[in-house]
Amino acid sequence: MVPKRKRSSTSLPKSWTVVPKRKRSSTSLPMSPTVVPKRNRSSTTSTFPRDVLLSFRGDDTRFNFTDHLYSALNRFGIDTFRDDDQLVRGETIQPSLLNAIEESKVSVVVFSETYANSKWCLDELVKIMKCRREKGQIVLPVFYHVDPSDVRRQTGSFGKAFAGYRNVAEEMLQRWRAALAEAGHLAGWHVEHGYESEIINRIVKNVYNMLKPRGLDVPENLVGMDALFEEMLSLLCMESNDVRMIGIHGPGGIGKTTLAKVIYNQIAHQFEDAIFLESVSERAKFGGLFELQKQILGDTLKENQWFGGGSRIIITTRDKNLLRTHRAVDVTYEVQKLKYEESNQLLCSLAFGKNFPEKGYSNLYGRVMNYCKGLPLALKVLGSLLFARSIAEWESELSKLEAISEREIQEVLKISFDGLDRTEKSLFLDAACFFQGEDRDFVLRILDSCNISEVDMRSLQDRSLIRILDNKITMHDLLQQMGRQIIQDESPRDPGLRSRLWNPEDVHDVLGQNLGTEAIEGISFDMSASKEMWFTSEAFKEMKRLRLLRVYWDGLLSYGSNKVRLANNFEFPSYELRYLRWDGWSLDSLPSSFNGEKLVELSLMHSSLKHLWKENQVKYLENLKVMDLSHSPYLVECPDLSGSPFLMTLNLDGCTSLREVHSSIARLKNLKMLNLGNCRMLHHFSKITRLEKLELLNLSGCSRLVKFPDIESNMECLLKLDLEATAIVELPSSVGYLRGLELLNMKNCKNLEILPGMICALESLKTLILSGCSKPGRFPEIKEVMEHLENLLLDGTSIRELPCSIFNLKGLVLLNLRKCKHLMSLPSSICALKSLETLIVFGCSRLNILPEDLGMLKCLRRLQADGTAITKPPVSLVYLTNLEELTFSGCRGSTSNFWFTKSLFFKLWHRENADSVGLQLPSLSGFLFIKDLDLSDCNLMEGMMDNKLCHLDCLEVLNLSGNCNAPVLEQVYSICNCRGV
């Protein structure tokens, strides 16, 4: 595991991962390097995010409860900010504290008797609750000898404190009250009776669990891991700031990777960054290691000097000698087998579901323990195998174990494989050879026609032979090796007699020398790991049982030139084929003899196809679910798919020569996804008649498609319709059938003339994109409430005005009117959009006024008004208390990038209006946290600044340059924190 130091003059990458070089002769390549960069805790000005901020009233709790809580958090390695000892003396507290609040993941607020007597504490709380709402910061209240209801309602001591704030502005009082009410309703801890140390322990554990990143997946029933972790922790020397590399070694199945994951889960939160690379040995084959090194490091690891102070690197391997020869490894650790008591606990839990064996099983149980020799993987596999079995069945399985003279681990594991039925064995071997890491649903779809079902997959899970993680099929590398060894043992010397081929060298030998036989059921060939070669029909002729054929480029590498050459008369057996993927197919069609009756998925990406079938044949592929011919630039026609009634996915993206869509496609009632994106020659799409289950239709980039097809039936399932950059002139009124549509994208439809009113009847619509549609001058009336529409993008259109009925967009979050150069005003009804968070009128050069009631948009966070003709922002602007980003430049045609999130800048950039009308400012008193105010070149006149700045207590820099007539006001110098004018 490794942390990263601050970047020095020798420009270092942002994060680091270590992958030791592979010994070419060794089969025990490192399995899992883990890298975690550690933050420098000694610095009080660290720019890294804090873990926890402690907010408290110092007079009440500084030397008792808060101090004990602070110490306990730090003992757990939780980086905690306590304002009274981490600020430079003499520095005004607010700016530094505001930054600390922004950077913290969790704020713990200790409400005590005199908490509300401090304006400082109340301002802190306002900022903390703002970060909770807007950034998702976790806020945990501690009610220290105060009643939570007093905090919520400002009664008791909190009420007395507020009674003393007679000279504080009402607006400020309301902010304080709202923050206290919000915090008072949060779940927390009430410290009133009992031992404070117990409550502190609960708080610390709760915070620790919240801060822990999503842990790596580790198996259940971990036994003996606590002791291993403690031993490793002592070797890691976490208190030291040097760089340490630790190597973990031991036999396969001993738990090396599991130990590394446990360590990662326990300490990763203490580091700036954390990386875990798994199955490195598998990925390193055939050039993969170089790709990993290039991907993570950008260069090969050389010395520890590459890592910053506090870095920890953990490497796991079966080869101890590999660690000895790597000079950077500081210490090695050998994982020992489980002790008898630990083995007993693990086996009993798996075989009997409790902590002791069933009556009558003691002798049998002892024999299993003897065979497993404390190896966790063997105990787990055999324990799962023997669960709920009778004594006779135990005897049968043990007799198989006794036949294993050397008791090799793979032979012990094979006992579980031997207990599978035929279909379960087939699924396990397919997973080991072809589907490690593949999507579970994809595998089941392909193998369903081979009579392999979800029940079979669950059976493998129950026996601990595979795991499903994030819907991906995974298995221990020893189990994968066992499965592949079973296949190699089918014919140790002649790969042509094996049922499955995946090794590029074996595939090259079999196909290059025409050694294929009827035994072969599956081939997976990675072209990126092979030299150029010719495939002949003779090589495939005898493969009459071929179910799976995959010729592909490794996903780690970008697609390269085709290395497989085919004769024009090339043919291969296809009757039993369920899955065919052939990247870069080099012929202009599939063979005439291609059957594919049992085919489930056909993928010919980046192919040289002109026609899928020769002579306009119709193939009856009744089991076909997926067809992917994407990025086949020579494909001129779409095949007749009337013989594939169960097709669910058709991908023709990037088929740049395709001219029209076959009429049969419009009748595929089971089709869910149709992707015709970037088919630049496509000019015709027949009417849609039976696409009842279609969920996604992509026609983006079809620059010659003038007419959208008529819809003749209900299409309630369609969720996404992408028409970006098409030549469509208008949408038919039948779009009203798309009742379930959530996204309609018509960006850069330059020929679109009219926006049909039916768009506003799409009751499920969430996002409507009309950006760059330069012809429509008006947006249709919104006659019904569209409560689901959240994003409306009209930027770059010729819209002159918005309808007054825009208030019907009750759920609108984003309204983008960027560079709508004909827009002159916004309807006052826009102020009724209570959910609006972002309003963009940047570059609307004719827009000279904003609605007076704009301050009613209480949720507004971003207002971009650069390049407008606005001279007087509305007075109600000050009520936009949730505003994060505000750009208000009058520079026509220029941009003003202003972010107000961290640095709290507020910039009204210089104006160059021909009429020389100066910007007339409203009161700025509502912007309490402004740090930098730039009013340069705004043509401010004398008197415009009076009383505008007196409440800006956090202001540090004020820029009034370029305002010739604006005097330097005395009030500027009364701002206590202002250090530059």
N, C-alpha and C positions, 0 to 999 in steps of 0.2 A: 504494500500500500504506500502511496506517496503524496506528500504535499509539495507545493510549489512555492518558491521564494519570490520576493518581489523582483520584477524585471530590472535588470541592471543594464549597463551600457552594451553588454553583449546580448543582443536581442534574442530572447528566449521565447519559445512557443508558450501559449497560454496554459496548456495542461500537458501532463506527461503520463505515458503508460510504458511499462517495461515489458519487453518480450525477448528473452534470451535467445541467442542464436542456436539453431538446431544442429546437433551432431548428426551428420548424414548417416552414420552407421548405427545410430542409436534408435531404438524403438520407444524409448521412454522420454519423449519430449516433454517439456514443462506443460502442465495442464492449464494452470490458471494463475497468471500474474494479476495482482491487485494493486492499484495505484491510488494513493490519496494524498493531496497536497494539504499541508497544515498551515493554519494562519499563525502569524507572529503575535503571540499574546502579550509580549512585553511592550508593545507600542501603545501609547494612549491616543494616538492619532490615526489608528488603523482605518483604512478605507473599506475594510471588509464588513459585510453585514453583521450586526450583533445578533446573539441568540435572544437575550432577554434584556428589557429595560425595567428597572425598578422605579416606580413613581410613589413618593411618600412624603409626608410632612415631617421634616427633620426633627422638630422640637418634640414630637410625640414618640417616634420609634427609631431614631437614628442609632441609638446605642443599645437597643434591646432586640425587639422582634425583627426589624428590617436587617440589622447587622447579622443576626443568626441565619436569616433566610439567604442573605447575600453569600455568606460563607458556605452554606450547604449547597447552593447552586454551583458555585465554583468547584467544590470538591467533586461534583459529578461531571466536571469538564464542560459546564455550560457557561459560555462567555456572557457575563452579566455586566450591564452598565449601571453604575450608581452615581448620580450626577454630582454629589457633594465631594467625591474624591477623584474624579476623572476629568475635571475641568481646570483649565489653567487659571490660577488665582488672578483676580482683577478683570477677568473677561466677563462681559455681560452674559448671563446664563442662556437667554432665550435662543439665539441662533445656533449655538452648539448643541443645546438640548433638543431643538427641533430636528437637527440632523440625526441625532442619536435615535429619536423616535422613528424617523423615516426608515432608518437602517435596521431596526429591530424586528425580529420575527414574532416575538411575544412581548406584551407589556403586562406586568404584574402591578396592579394599583392597590396600594395599602390605604384604605380609608380609615382615618383615625379621628379622634375627638375634635381636633382643631384643623383638620384638613381644609375645610372650606374657608378658614380664616386667611388662607394664602392665595392671593391672586395668581401667583406664580404656579401653584399646584393646579388651580382651575384652568389656567391657560394650557398647561401641560395636558390636562384631561381632554380639553376640546380637541387638541391636535391628535391625541391618541385615538379618540373615538372616530375622528375623521379618517385616520389610517385604517381603522377597523372596517368602516363602510366601503372605502374606496380601494384599499389594497389587500383586504382580507386578513389584516393583522389579527392575531389572537389576543384577546384582552381577558385577563383573569382578575376579578376583584377579590380583595381580602378585606372583610369588614372587621376591623380590629377594635373590639369593645365599642362598636357603634351598631345601631339597628339598621339593617339594609333599607327598611322603609323610610328612615330619616334621610338616607342618601337619595332615594327615589323621589321623595316628596319635598325635600329641603325643609324638614321639620327638625325639632330638637336642636342640637348644637349647630346643625347645618342651617336651620332657619334663623338662628341668632346671628350667624355669620353674615347671611344675606341682608339682615336688617341693618347691618352697619355699612352697606354699600350704597348709601344715598346719593353719592356723587358720581357713581358709575353709570355710563350710558345704558339705557334700557336694552338696546340691541346686544350689548355685551352680557348683561345679566341673563338674557334669554338664551344665549349660547351656553353659558355656564349651566343653567338649569337643565337645558336639553341634554347636555353631556352627562350630568349627574343622573338624570332619569334613565337614560339609556344604559349607563354602566350599572346602575342599581338593579336593573332587571336581569343582568347576566348571572349565570350560575357561577358560584365561587365558594369561598370559605368564610364562615362566621366564627371569629376567634372570641370566645367569651368565657368559657370554662374549660377545664382540662389542661393537659400538658401541651404547651406551645410546640415543643420539639416534635410531637406526633403529627401535629398539623403541618409543620414545616416539612417533615418527611413526605407527607401526602402531596403537598404542593410540588416539591422537587420531582417526585416520581411522575406526577401528572405532566409537568413541563417537559421532563426528559422524554416521555413517550410521545408527546406532541412534536418535539424537535427531531426525533429520529426519522431519517428519510425512509421511504418505502423500502423495506428490507428485501434482500435477495431471498428467493424461495429456498427453504431448507426442509428436509424431510421431518415428518412427525416421529415420535418415539425416540428422540435423541437421548442416548444413554452415555454417561461418562464424559459428556462434553464440557461440563463446568470445570472439571479439573484440568482438562487440556487447555481450555481458554485461559485459566489463571497462569499456567506455565508459559503459554505464549505471550501473555501480557507482560510477564517479567522480562522476557527476551526483547520485547518491543521497546522497553524503556521509554514510555510515553512522556516522562518528565524531561527527557533530554532533547535538545534542539539540534542534534546532529542528524545526519542521514543514515538510516539503517536499512539493510536488505537482509531478510530472513528467508531461508529456504526450508520448506517442509517436504520431507520425503517419507516413503513407505510403500508397501506393495499395493497393487490395485485393489479397490474395495475396502481399504482400511479407514477411509473418511477424510482424506487430505483436503479435497475440495470443500467438503462440508465444514471442516474446521475453518478454512479460509473465509467461507461465507459467514459463519458465525462471528468471526473477528470483525469482518467488514460491517456487519449489521450493528455490532456493539460500539464501534469507535468511529465510524465514518462521519458522524455528525460533528466530530471535533476538528474536521479538516475543511479546507476551502473547497476542495474538489475530490471526488472519489470515482475510480474507474475499476471495473471488474471484467476481465476478459476470460471467457470460459471456452473450453474445448480448443485450446490453441493448437494442440498437436494435430487435431483433425484439419483445422483451417490452414495449418502451415504446409500441408502436403502440396506438391505441385506448384510451388511459387506463392502460396497463400501467405506464408510468413513475411515475405518481402512486402506484400501488399499491406499486411497489418502494420508492419514497421513504418511504412511510408504514410499510411493513413494516420497513425497516432503520433509518431515522433517527427516525421518529415526527414528523419535520418536515423542511422543506427545508433543505439546506446553505446557510449564509450566508457565514461567514468562517472563516479558519484557526483562530480562537479556539475552534472546536468541538473541535479535536483536541489531545491531550496531547503533551508534549514527546517528540521522537523519532519522531513519526508520519511515515509515508511513504505517499503516495497516487500511484498510477500509473493514467493514463487512456490508452486507445488510441482513435484515431479516424482517419478518412480526411481529415477537414476541418481543416487547419491553422488556418484562420481561427477555428474554434470554440474552439481553445485560446487564441488571441490575445485573444478577447473575454471569456474567463473570467479575471478578475483574480487569482484565487487561484493560478493555475498559475505556478510559479517559473521553470521552464525547459522548453523543448521539445526533442525529439530526433527527427530524421527517419531512418527506417530506409532504408538504401541497398540497391539491388539487389546481388545477388551478383557478386563479381568473376569474371573469366573462369575462373580456376583453380578457384574454388569451384563455379561452375556446371558445369564439366567433371567435377568429382568427384561431384556429385549426380546428374547425368544418366547418367554411366557406371555408377554403382552400381545405378541403376534399370533402365536399358535393357539392360545387358550383365552385371550382377551382378559387376563387377570395376572396377578403377580406370582402365581404358583401353578404347577402342572396339575392336570386332572388325575384323579385316582386311577391307578393301573397303568399310567403312562411313564412312570419314573424312569424305568430302565431304557425305554425307547428314547425318552427325552435326553437322557445322559449320552446316548450314542450320537444323537444329532449335535449336541454340544461338542462332542469329541471331534466330529468331522468338520465343524465350522471353525474350530481353533480360534475363537474370539474375533473372527472377521465380520464386521458389521453387515456388509453387503450379503454374505452367505447366510447369516442369521436371518436377515430380513426376507430374502427370497425363499428360503426353506420354511421359515415360520409362516409366511403367507401361503405357501403351497400346502402345508399340513393343517391349516386352520379348519376346524370342524370336521376333521377326518376321523374315521374309526381306527381302533388299534390295528386291525388287519391291514388297513390302507397305510398306516405308518410302517408296518412291517414290510410291506411291498416296496415302499419308497426307500427304506433303509437298506434293503437287499441290493438295490441298484447302487447305493453309495458304497457298499462293501466291495462292489466289483471294481471300484476305482482305486487302483493300487497306490498311486502317488498322491491322490486326493488333491489334484490341481483345482484351483478355484473355478476355472471355467467349466471343468467337468462337474463340479458340485452344482454350479448354477444350471448346467444343462439338465439336471434332474427335473427342474421345474419346467423347462421347455418340453421335455419328453412327456410330461403329463398333459400337454395341450392336445386338443383334437385337431383334425386336419386343417380346418379353416383358421383356427387360432394360430397354428404354426405358420401358415401361409402369411397371415397378417403380420406376425412378429418378424418374419424374415424379410418381407417387403419393407417394413419400417426400418429394420437394421440396415438394409442395403440402399434404399431409395428415399425414405420419407422422414429421416431424422430432422426435426425442426420444421417440418411442413405443417400447414394448417390442417387441423383435425377434420373439418368439414370437407375440404378438398379431397383428402385421402378417402374418407367414407364415400364420397360421390364417385370416385374412380373405382373403388373396390366393391361397391354395392352390387355391381353386375357380376362379380366373381363370387357371389353368395357369402360375402363377408359383411357383417352387420355391426351396428353399434354395440350389440350384446357381446360380440367377440372382442371389441376394443375394451369394453368394461372389464371383461374377464382378464385381459392382460394387465389392466390397471390393478385389479384386485390381487393379482399374483406378484405385484411390484416389478413387473417386467418392462412396463412403460409408465410414463407420467404425462399428464396433460397440463401444461403450464401456459397461461395466456392463449389457450385454445391451440397450442402447438404440441405436436407429439415429440416427447423427449425420452431419452433412456440413458442410463449410466453407460459410460464408454466401454466398460468391461462387458456389459450385456450386448452392446453393439458389436464388439469384437467377437463375442461368442457366436452371435448370429451369422456374422460374415465368415467365421471359421467353419461353421456348419456347412455353408455353401461351398467353401473351398475344399472341404473334405469330400464333397460329392465326387470330385475328380481332381486330386492334388496336382497332377501334371498337365492335364488337358482342360483349359478353361472352356473350351467349346462344349464340354459335356456337363457343365454346371448350369443350374437353373437361372441364376441371376449374375449379371456382369455389371460392374461399376468402376473397376480400376481401369484407367485409360490405357495402360499397357496391355492388359488382358483384352480389352475391346479392340485395340489396334491389332493384336495378334490374330484374334478370331476373324475379324472382318477383312483384314489385310491379306490373310492366307486362306480365306474361304473355308474356315473350320467350323462354321455354325452347324448346330444339330437341333434335333427336335426337342432336346432337353431344355433349351433356352426359353424362359418365360418373360424375362425382363432385361432391358439394356438401358443403362444411364451413362451417357458419354459426354464428358466435358471437353469441348473443342479447344478451350483456352489452354488446356494442359497437354495438347497433342500437336504433332507436326501435321502438315498437309498430307491428305491421303485420298484414295479413290475407293468408293463403295460400289460393289457390283451386285447384280441380282443373284449371282451364284452364291455369294457369301450369306445371303438371307434365305436361300431357297428351301432349306430343310427346317427353318424355324416356324413350324406350323402351329406351335403353342404360344407364340409371342403375344403377351398381354400388354406389356408396357414398353414403350420405346421413346426415349428422351435423348435428343442430341441438342446440346445447349451450351451457352457460355456461362461460366461461373459468375454469380451475382456480384462478387467482389470486384470484378473487372468490367469495364465498359465493353459493349459489343464491338468486336473487331471484324476483320475480313473473314469470309467463309473459307474454312480449311478442308471441308468435305466436298469432294467432286463426285458427280453422278453421271453415268452414261444416260443418253437420251431415252433408251429403252429400259431404264431401271425399274424394277418391280420388287416388291417385298410382300410377304404374307400378311394379310390384314384381317382375316376372318375372326380371329380370337382377340384382336387388338381392342383394348379399352381406353388407352391413353396414348396419344401421339403428339409429341412436341418435337419440332425440328426447326430450330432457329436457322435462318439463312438457307432454306430449301432452294436449291439452285436450278430446278427445272421450271418450265412455264405452266405445268399443271401436275396434278397427281396422276399416277398410272391409271389407265383405263380399267385395269383389273382390280383396282382398289375396291374392297368390299365394305369394310367398316360397319357391318351390321350391328356389332356390339360396342362400337366406339362411343365413349362418354364425353371425351374432351379432345378437340383437335386444335392444335396451336402451331401455326406456321408463320411466326413473326419474322420481319426483315427478309421476306422471301423474294424470289424472282418470278412468282406466279403472274400469269396473265389471265388465266381462267382456272378456277379450282378444278373443274372437270373438263375433259376433252369433249368436243363436239356437242356442247350444251346438254350433257347428260343430266339426268335427275337421279341422284343417289338416295336410297331410302335408308336413312340413318335414324332409325326410330328411337335409339337410346341416347342420341347426342344431346348434351346439355350446354356445352360451351364451345364456341368457335371463335378463334382469335387469328385474324389474318392481318393484324395491324402492321403498319410501316412496310407494306408491300407496294413499292412505287409503280410497278408495271401492271397491276391488276386493273383491268379495264371494265370488268362487269362483275356484278354481284351474283353468286350462284343461285339457282332455283332451289329454295329450301322447303318446298312443299312436302318433301319426304322426311323432314325433321320436325315433326309437330311439337316435340317436347323441348325444343331449344330455349334456353333461359338467358344466355348471354351471347351477343354478337358484337365483336369488336373489329371495326374496319378503320380505325383511326390512322391517319397518315397515308391512306391509299390514294395518292395524289393523281392517279390517272382514272379513277372510278368516275363514270359519267352518270349513272342512274342506279336507283335501288330497285331490285326485282320486286314485282308486285306481290310475290309470295310472302315477303317479309311483313307486309302490312296485315297478314292474316295469322301470324304466329301468336296464338292466344296465350301461350305460356311464357313469352319473352318478357324479361324483366329489365334488361339493360341493352340498349342499342347505341353504339358509339360510332358516329360517322364524322367525327371531328377532323378538320383539316383535309377533307376530300375536296381539293380545290377545283376539280373539274366537274363535280356533281352539280347537275342543273335540274334534275327532276326527281321528285319523290311522290309516288302515287298516294292516293288518299288512304287514310288510316281507317281500317274497318274493324279489326278484332284484337287490337293490342290492349286487351282489358287489364293485363297484369303488369304492363310496362311501368317501371319506376324511374328510369333515367333515359332521357333522349338527348344526345349531344350532337348538334349540327354546327358547332362553332368552327369558324374558319372555312366554311363552305361558301367561298366568295362569289360563286356563280349561281347560287340557289336564290331564285327570285320569289318563288311562291312557297309559302308554308302549306303542307298538305292539309286538306279538309279532314276534319275529325267526324266520323259518322257514328261513333258509339261512345258510351260512357267510358272515361279513362280516369276514374277516381284514384287509381293507384299511382299515377304519375306524380313524382315529388320534385323532380328537377328537369327543367327545359332550358337548354343552353343554345342560344341562337347568335352568339357573339360573332361580329364581323361577317355576317351573311349579307346577301343583296336583297333580302326580303323587303317588299314595299309596304305591305300591311299584314296584319294578323287577321285570320278569318274570325267571324263572330263565334264560330264553333269552339274557340278556346274556352268558352264558358263551361264546356264539359269537363274541364280540368279542375274539378272541385277540390282535389287533394293537393294541388300544386303548391310547393313551398318556396321554390326559387325559380324566377324567370329572369334570364340574362339576355339582354338585347344590346349589349355594349357595342358601340361603333357600327351599328346598323345604319350606314350613311344614307341608304335609300328609303328608310322608313319615313313615311309621310304623316301617318295618322296613328294616334294611340287610341285603340278602341275602348269605349266605355266599359266593355265587358271585363277588362283587366280589373276594374274595381269591384267586380262581383266574385273574384277568386278569394273566397273567404278564408282559405288556409294559407294564403301567401305570406311568407315571412321576409323575403328579400326580393326587391324589384330593382334591376340594374338597367338604366337607359342612358348611361354615360356615353357621350360622344355621338348621340343621335341628333344630328345637326338640323334636321328639317322640321320636326314638330314644334309649333310655337306655343302650344298650350297643353296643360295636363288636364285630363278629363275630370268632370265633376265626380266627387266621391259621394254617391247617393246613399250608401249604406256604411255602417260602422265596419271598419277593417281592423279588428282588435289584435290580429296576429302579425300584421306588417310591422317589422322592426327596423328594416333598412331600406331607405329610398334614395337611390343614387341618380341624380339628374345632372351631374357635372358635365360641362361642355355641350349642353343642349342649347336650343334657341328659345327656350321657355321665356315668355315675357312676363308671366304672372302665374301665381299659384291660385288654385280655387279657394274661395272662402271656406268651402266644405272640408278643408284639410284637417279641421278639428276632429273629423271622424277617424283619423288614424290614431286611435287611442293608445296603441302600444308602441308608437314610433320611437326609436332610440337614436337613429342616425339619419340626418337629412343633409345630403351633399349637393350643394348648388354651385360648386366651384367653377369659375369662369363661365357662368351664364351671363354673357355680356349684354343681353337684351333685357335682363331682369331689372326693373326699376324700383320695385317695392315688395315688401312681404305683407301678407294679410295679417291684420291684428289677431285673427283666430289662431294663428300659429302659437300664440302664447297659452293656448289651452292644451298644448301637448305636454302633459304632466310627466311623461316618461322620457322625454327627449334629453339625451346626454351630449350629443355632438351636433353642432350647427356650423356648416361651412359655407360662407359666402365669399371666400377668397376670389379675387379677380373679377367680381361682378362690378364692372367699372361704372355702370349707370346707377347702381344702388346708392342712394344718398341719405337714406334714413332707415333706422330700425324701429320696430314697434315700441311704443312708449311703455307697454306692460311687459317687456322682455324679462324683467325681474321675476315674473311669475313662474319661469321655467326653473323650478327649484332643483331639478336633477341635472341641470346643464353643467357639464364638466369641461367642454372644449368649445370655444367660440373663435373661429378663424375669420377675420374680416379684413385681411390685407387687400390692398389694391382696389378698395371701394371708393366711392365719392362721399362717404360719410364724414361730416364735419362736426356733428354733435351726437355723441353716444347718448342713449336715453338715461335719464337720472336713475331709473330703476335698476341699472346695471349693478349697483352696489349690493343688491339683494341676491345676486348669484353667488351665494356663499360657498357653494361646492365647486366653484370654478377651479380647474387645474391649469388649463392652457388658454391663454388669451393673446391673440395677435390682432392688432388694430392699426395696420399701416395704411397710410394714404398713398404710398408709392405705387402708382399705376404700373402694372406689368412686372413688379418686383416681388420677391418672396421674403417672408419674414418667418424664420423658424424659431419659435419661442416655446420653450417647455418650462412649466412652472411647477413641475412635480417635486424636484429635489431642491433646486436652488432658489425657488420661489421668486423668479424674476417676473416683472411686469413691464412690458416694453410697448410704448406707443411710438412706432418708428417715424422717421421724418417724412414730411409730406411735401409734395411739389405741385400743389393745386394751382391751376392757371389763375384762379380768382384770388389767390393769396389769402383765403379765409382760414384763419387759424382753428386748430382743434379746440373745441370748447369742452373742458373736462367736467364731468359730474363729480360729486363728492367721492373721495376714495376711502372714506372711513371704514367701509365694510371689509377692505382687504387688509386684515390685521397682520398677515404674515409676509407681506411684500418685503423683499430684501434688496432688490435692485430695481430702481424706477428710472426708465430711460424716456425722457420727453424731448429728446434732441430734434431740432429742425421741424418742430410742429407748429411754428409760426404763432407761438403763444403770445397773447397780448397782455398788456399791463392789467393787473387785477384778476386775471384768470386763475391764478394760483392761490388766491387768498383762502385761508382755512382749509385747504385741500390736503395738507400733509400732517396736520397736528396729531392725528391718531395713528400714524404709521410708526409704531414703537420699534419695529424690527428693521426699519430701513437702514441700510449700510451705505449704499451708493446711489446718488441722485445725479442724473445727467440732464442739464438744461442748456447745453451748448447749441448754438445755432438759432436761438430765440432772441433776436436782437433787442426786442422791446420789452423783454421780461426782466424785471429787476431781480437781483439776488435777495430773497426775502429773509427777514430776521427769523421767521419761524423755522427755516431750514436748520439754523444753528441750534435751535432748541431741541432738535431730535437727538436724544442722548446717545444713540448708537451710531449715528451717521458719521462715517470717517472719511468720506470723499465727496466733494461737490464739484 
